Amino acid sequence: MNPRGVSRTAEYMALFRALESVAPAERRLFVDPLALEFLSPSLRLLVQAARFHPFGALLAWYLDRRWPGARSSGTARTRFIDDACLAALRVGIEQVAILGAGFDARAFRLEDMAHLRVFEVDRPDTLAEKQRVLRRAFDMPPRHVAFVPTDFGDGRLAEALRGRGFDAARRTLFIWEGVTNYLSAEAVDAVFRFIRAAAPGSRVIFTYVHRDVLDHPAAFAGTRSLARTLRDAGEPWTFGFDPAELPGYLRQRGLALLADAGSAEYRARYLGPAARNLHGYAFYRIAVAEVAPPLNHDAAPAACSAQAAGAGYR
């Protein structure tokens, strides 16, 4: 945790998004105008300096050397989830719940979300810091977002959301990014069972780490320095899935897996030829699942490639 009492890893992700936002327009994957606002003064200076060559390239090299794959995977992951969100919103989603919202700014930067009710769920201290930043960034913060302070470990997610106007009868898009790997198996199970109770056709986009990164970390490159960083930040990883077991796990909870992509896949999709020279974070994955799918989903392949993100999974 940093001195402001919020997640240090959330701030690192905001740093990666801020750096991507100041990259040359012809090659950046997205623009997140709020990312800079969530950074400490020293990190803001780094981002401002990164606008100028060659410092930007030097900073990217340093980050990639210290945490192999984290920056490139994080930025490609952001774009993948952006596209998956837009695909979901095109098929009748009526509200959005961002679970473990951290410094996610999709509710404010994706125009299609401005017309929906969005619920941002996170710990009270993180949401308080986010609201402080939003008050500074906006003369009048957008009113379509409701902030829901709770902890995934206390079993009160449904109650907390209902208290802010969440309607389980509406088709919902759940975004659960960068969270499952910090929870217990019981907490992850409880959230998926809560999602299962949402209206048919609801979707969840979530990230997870391959379970082997916890059980056999030597199986993946770059895990030693990452584990040290997470330990020093007081945010060690505690949970992962075996990708081969994920379809059955979700099916037992009334969900159908529509897509499951690893970092190599989504980097290749968004970074093109440059992805061939990028390594690390091979244990990080993004999945998409749907509530109460048609029966013929069981006969279809359990996992789809990253290409499904832009195709609405149809």
C-alpha positions, 0 to 999 in steps of 0.5 A: 500500500502506498502512503495514501492508503490505496493499492500500489499496483493500481497506481502502477497500472495507471502509470502504464495507461498514462504512458500509453496516452502520451505515446505518438498518436499513430501507435497508441492503443487508447487515451486515458485522460484521467490516468495522470491524475491518479499518480503521485507527483514524482510519477507525473513528472516521469509521464510528462518527461516521457512525451519527449524522445528519447526519454520516453523510449528509455523509460519504457526500456527500463520498465520492461527490464525491471518487470518483464512484460508488465507494461506491454501486457497491461496496455494490450490488456486495457485495449482488449477489455475496452473492445470486449466492453464495447462488444458487450454493450452492443448486445443489450447490456443495461448496466455495468458493474466494475468490481475492484474498480481501482483507478479504472476510468472506463465509465468516464472515457468510453462514450458508450458507458455514459448512457448507462448506470455504472456501479464502481465497487472497491474498498472504501479507502480506494474509492475515497481517493478516486472520488477525491481525484474525480472532484479535482478533475471535473467541475461536476463529476458525471452522475451516471456512476455510483460508488459502492464501498465494500470488501469482496471477502465480507460476503456483502457484495449483493447487499452493497450493490442493491443499496446503491440501486443495482437491479439484478433483473437487468442485463449487466456487464461485470468488469473484474480486472486485476482482482481475482489473483488477490482473493481467496478461492472462497471469495472468487467462488462467491463473486461468480455465484453472485454474477450467475444470479444476474439476468440471462445474457449478462456478461463478465470480463475478468482477468486471472493468472495461471495457477502455475505461477503460484505453484511453480513460478519458475515455469514462467519468465520474469516472475522473480522480480514481480513477486518481490515487487508485490511482496514489498507492496504488501499485495502478494498473489493468492489465487489462480486458475488452470486454463484447462479447468476454467470452462468446467469451473464456470459451467458448474456456476451457470456460466459459459466461457466465451473467450480466454486469451493469454498475454501473448495473444492479446499483445500480438493482436494489438501490438503487431510485429513488435509483440514478437520481441516482447516477453514475460507475463505469459501467465496473465489471461483475460476471459469472458463468460456469459450468464445462462447461454443457449444450450448449444454453447456446451457443444461449442469449443470452450475457449475462443481466441482474442479475435472474439473480442471485437466480434461480439462472441457470436 
